[in-house]
Amino acid sequence: MVFLRNALVVLSTIIVLIATGVGGALVLGRVIPEMEIKPLIIVVSGVVFSLALIFAAFSMYVNHGFGYQGDIIRRVITKDLLVALTFDDGPSSEFTPKILDILKAYDVQASFFVVGEHVRKYPEIVSRMYNEGHDIGNHTYDHINVPTTAAPILSSQLVATNIEVMKVTGEHPMYVRPPRGMYDARFRRLVELMGMQTVLWSLSSQDWRGAVSPEQMIDRLLSRVKPGDIILFHDSGSLIRGEGASRQRTVDALPRIIEELHDHGFRMAPLSRLLRFPHSENIDPEESTTY
């Protein structure tokens, strides 16, 4: 029932947003007819406006969800200056070793959500992650789009990735993160049955954006970071494909991010340590005094 209610909320929101965008375009055409805006331009403007609103609604869904979601972890509630650095889409033969070198130099343990196919290709890098004390989570086998994947394929994607990780580490992954943060009720049930926890993020470096510079990444994170944040980076992947994008900007920004966090009193921990604290969905906002 909770999923059905949330699905109806999302669907109705999208319908309203589309109607708002097209309606806004029609109003625009009536209000300023002297500009002689062509109908096609009006329609295109409405569609662009609608897409922008839909993207905003999707961002709200990924970052906050709709309704109570006790099984989805985005951050923890703590007054301690403690955060988790997490990396998605790896391992990459080019960028992951550089990131591991930086983490080792600063004695920081992080969490890596790995793609099963990449684990198969680069098991030695995953072995290094594990041996250096980093957590390893499941990010599906082929970086799939969860909501549009058939249930049998979805389950095989999660199981196959767990098998690849276990072949390297000997341990079953405890955490899973759906690609792009997109999940549905089937995914949540599968994760529960497999004894894992779904971990998203509360703060993104936005290193997946091609135009973002290391300086912008640094400024964004340091101006927004709070105790208990789970911070998102990428060590491989691309906006559309499973891998291939440059993560050099992440590599360039990471040392200063770690130094600045240290200077501000923050400590960095893997998820296995951070999640000893209660996470936000498990706290009743009316009773919590730790915000």
Buried (B, 14 or more C-beta within 10 A) or exposed (E): EEBEEBEEBBEEBBEEBBEBBBBBBEEBBEEEEEEEBEEEEBBEBBBEBBEEBBEEBBEEBBBEBBEEBEBBBBBBBBEBBBBBBBBBBBBBBBBBBBBBEBBBEBEBBBBBBBBBBBBBBBBEBBEBBBEEBBBBBBBBBBBBEBBEBEEEEBBBBBBBBBBBBEEBBEEEBBBBBBBBBBBBEBBBEBBEEBEBBBBBBBBBBBBBEEEBEBEBBBEBBBEEBEBBBBBBBBBBBBEEEBBEBEBEBBBBBBBBBBEBBEEEEBBBBBBBBBBEBBBBBBBEEEEEEEE
